[in-house]
Amino acid sequence: MDKNSIAKIITDRIKAIEAEEFQAFCDRLLLKMYPNDYTSVRAGGKYGDMKNDGYCYISRKFFQAHASRGESISKIETKIINDLTGCIEKQSDVKEFVYVTNDTLVGKVENFIDHLRQQFPNVKIETWGPTKIASLIMDFSVEDISFILDRNLTGTQNNYFLLVEKEKSDMGIIGEIFDFIFEKIKTFIPTAVMEPGGKDKLMKLNEKIMINFEDTQQKLVKEIFTDNWKRKAMVEQFVQLQMEVDDTRISALIELIKHEYITISGVKDFEAPIKDFTVFDKIGRTFLPAEKQKNPDYISNAKAIVLYFFEFCQIGAKTLAESNAASQRNLFEGLD
């Protein structure tokens, strides 16, 4: 595999890193880049992280790690200006400020940052996106790249890149399944627009699993989520992109999933506890054309779509927090 292909794979890996893992990833990279200078920082107590995710105490370079994939332009700009001004205010002798992200920033955000450079001429302001980060990683040995990416590449480099190629294949399959679904849902009338929001923490998902499944099934359900976690993250990317283009298609997909859940489970309400974990697989198969019904790759990726919408409370019993949030979004709440 040539160097450009490896760089592309590393870039895609960076883009796929979840928010909870991104700062740890940045710490590993910066520890390798500045072994005698970099110090990682974590939030603590009422002072938080003092607008400092990590810094080089000798060169006075401060870093902010932010997994911005899927966030709005205004939210990203607010994050940057608050972190920059907070860092300058709370830290001493700030010479450089580096905003590190897992997404390529759009032109409007880069223009916003360029204006900040004019407002703060005494501080060198940089942005590191996936392509920049990948180019920095490529300078290291295979052993160091293994440490930074948290992947064992030593002695198994070819196997790793074959695995990445498999992930890219899954992404293509998910896209193909969505194309098939969007054709299928043309007759459905959406009743609500989905609000994907931020990443749900594992504790919230764990709570949702506990209220939907018997004790004997909970372990199996958690294993299903673990095995399909990367595919589910890819589904999230497709959903977020589609929401930006035409959110009515996602709304219609939600209606279809609710309909299939009620039909397959024999329940009267799409918020009834799921109880039987095989419903994920059964609903997923309804999204596949006949010629793909026995293809394990297509079956797994279709199941990941259902897992994603279960996690974001479209089917099954809701947690108390989800029920409260749903009530707040109900335009007719309190009119009776």
N, C-alpha and C positions, 0 to 999 in steps of 0.2 A: 504494500500500500504506500503511495507517495506521500510526501510531506504535506501537500495541500489537503489531501483527503483526511489525514490525521488531524490537521488543524481544524477542519470542518467538523469532525467528530467531537473534538474537545469543545469547540464553540457550542455545539448542540447540547453537549452534556452540561455546560454552564447554564444555558437557558432553561434547562429542565430542573435545576436545583430548587427545591422548595424554600419558602421564606424562612422556616425554622432552621434550615441547614446552611443558609447562605453565609451568615457571619462566620460560622465555624470553617467553612470552605475558604473564606477570605483570610482568616487567621493563618491557616496552613500555608496559603500562597505567600503571604507577607512575611511569615517566619522564615521561609526559604529565600525570599528576595532580600530581606534585611536581617540576617541572623544575629548581628551584634547591636542592633538598634531598635528593632520592633518590639513593642509590648502590647499584648491584647488587653482589652478592657471589657468588663461586663457591668451592667446596671446594678446598683445596690442602694437600698434604702430610699429615703426621700430625695436624694440627689440624683438618682438615675445614673446614666453613664456620662453626665456632664458634656453631652453632645460630642462624644468621643468613643467610637467603636474600637479604636486601636490607634497607636501612634508611634512614630520614631522619635524617641526622646532626645537624640543627639541632633538630627537634622531638622527637628520640629515639623515633621510632616504628619498630618492628622487624616484619618480615614473614616468615612461613613459608608457602611455596607447596607444596601437596600435592594431587596428582591422586588423590583418594580413591575415585573411582567403582569399585565392585565389591569394595572391601575390607570386612572384617568390622568390627563396632562396636568390639570389643576392640583391634584393630590401630590403628584411628583414635584411640581414646582414649589408647593408649600413645604414639603418635606425638605427640599434642598435649601431654601432660604432660611428656614427655622434652624436646621442643623448648622449651616454656615455661620449665621449671626450668633447662635448659641455657643458654638465652638470658640469664636473670636472673643466673645464676652467672658466665657468661663475658663478658657485656657490661656496660658501665657506664651508670648512670642510665637504665634502661629505663622509659620512661613509658607506652608503649603496645605491646601485642603483638597482631598481627593474623594469624589463621590463614585463609589463602586456599585455597579448594578448588573443584574443578569439579563437585561433587555437592552436592545439598541434604542437610544433615545431619539425621539422624533425631532424634526427641525425646529419646531416652536420651543421645545425645552432647551435645546442647544443654544438657541438665540437668547433665551432667558438667562442662561448661564453666562453667555458672553457679556450681557449687560451687567451681570454681577461682577465680572472681572474689572469692568470700568468703575464700578462703585467701590470696589475693594482692591485698589491697585497694589497695595503692599502685601497681598496674599496671592500666591500662585494657585489658581483654581483649575483642577483637572477633572475629567470624567473618564472612567474606565468601563466600557461595555464589554460584551462577550468576545468580540473580535480582538480588542486590545488585550484582554486578559489571556485569551488563547495564545496570542503571540508571545506574551511573557512566559507562559507555561512551557511553550515549545523550546525554550532555551535550556531547560533543565534535563537532567538524565532521566531514564525510564524509572529508576528508583524514586527520584524526587517527584516525578509526575504521579506515580502511584500514591505517594503520600498526599499530594495536593488534592487529587481527585477522589481520594479515599477508595481507590480501586486497586486490586492486586494485578499489576501489569507484568511484574518481573517473571520471566520465564513463560508467561502465558499471554504475551502481547497480542498474538494473532487471534487467540480465543476471545479476548476482550473486544477487539474490533469486529469480530464476527457477531458478538452479542449486540454491539451497537447497530450493526447493519440490520439485525433482527428487530431492534426497536424502531428503526426507520421504516421497516416493512410493516410493523404494527400500525405506525402512524398513517401509512397509506391505506391500510385496511380500514381503519377507523373512518377516514375520509370517505372511502367507498361506501361504507355502511350508512354514514350520514346522508350521502347522496340518495341512497335507496330509501331511507326513512323519509326524507323531505319530499320525495315523490309520493310516498304512501300517505302522508299527512295532509295532502292538499285539500281533502274533504273535511278535515277537522277544523272547528272554529275555536280559536284560543279564547280563554276567559281571564287569563292573568299573565302578566309579564314576569318572567323569572328575574330575580335579583341575585346573581351569583355571590356577590360580596367577597369577603376575604377568605383566607384558608381556615377551615375549621380545625381546631386542635384535636389530637387523638382522644383526649379525654371526653370531648363532646360526642365524637363518633362512638366511643366505648359506651357512653350512657345510652345512646340511641339503640345500639345493639342489645343492651341489657333489657330495655323495655319492649323490644320487639320479638325476642327469641327466648325459648326455654333454656335453662342452664345447660342441658345436654347439647344444644346446637350453637351456643355462643362461641365456643372454641373454634368450631368449623367455620363460622361466619368470619371470625377474625383472621383465620388462615386464608379464606377467600380474598379478603381485602388486602392482606399482605402480598399474596401471589399476584394480584392484579393492580397494585398501587401505581406502578409506572404507567400502565395503560390508562388508568383512571385520570392520571395527571395529563395525559395526552388528550383525553376526552375534554377535560377542562379547557385546554387551549382552544379546541375547536368551538366549544360553546361560547367562550369569551369573544372570539373573533366573529362568530355568527351574530352575537348580540350587538356588536358594533355595526354590522351590515343590515340585519333585518331581524329584530327580536321577536317578531310575530311567529317565525318558524320554530323558534325554541319554545314559545308559548304553546304552539300546536303540538309539539313533541311531548311536552309535559302532559297535555290532555290525553294524548295517545297512551302514554305510560300508565296514567291513572286508570284509563279504560281497560287496558290489558291486565293490570293488577287485579281489578275488581272481577273481571271475567275469569281469569285463570285461578284465582284464589277462592272464588265463590263467596266473597264478602260483599256487604252492602255499601261500605264506605272505604274510600281510598286511604283513610287515616286509621284503618283497623290494623292492629299488630300483625306483622307478617307471619311469624311462627315457623313457616317452612322455608328454609334457605334455598330450596330448589327453584323457588319462584324467580330468582334472579336469572337463572339459566333459561327458564321457560319464557319469560318476557323477552330476553335477549334474542332467542331464536325467532321470535315473530318479526324481528328487524332484518332477517336474512332472506335473500332470494332462495328459491328452491335448490339451485345448484351449489349453494354454499352451506346448506343445513348440516352437513357432516364434516365440514372443514374445521379442525380444532382451532386454528388461528382466528378464523372469523367468529367462531363461537365464543372464544375468550374475550375478544375485543367488543363484541356485542354485549356480553355480560358486564364489561367494564362501564359501558354507557348506563346500564341500569343501576350499577353500584354508585355511580356518580350522583344520579338523581335521588337515590335513596338517602345518600349522605346529606344532600341539601334539602331534605324533608319534603320531597314531592309525593312519596308513598310511605305507608307505614305509620305507626304511632309516633307522635311528636314528643320531644322532651318539653319540660315546662318552659324553658327559655324560647324554644321554637314556637310554642303555642302563644306565648305572650307577644312575640314578634309578629306572628300572623294576625293577631287581634289588632295590633297597632296599624297594620296595613289595610284592614278591612274598612272600606269607606262607609259601610252601613252599620258599623258597630255602635250600639247605644241608641239607635233610632226606634227600637221596639218599645 
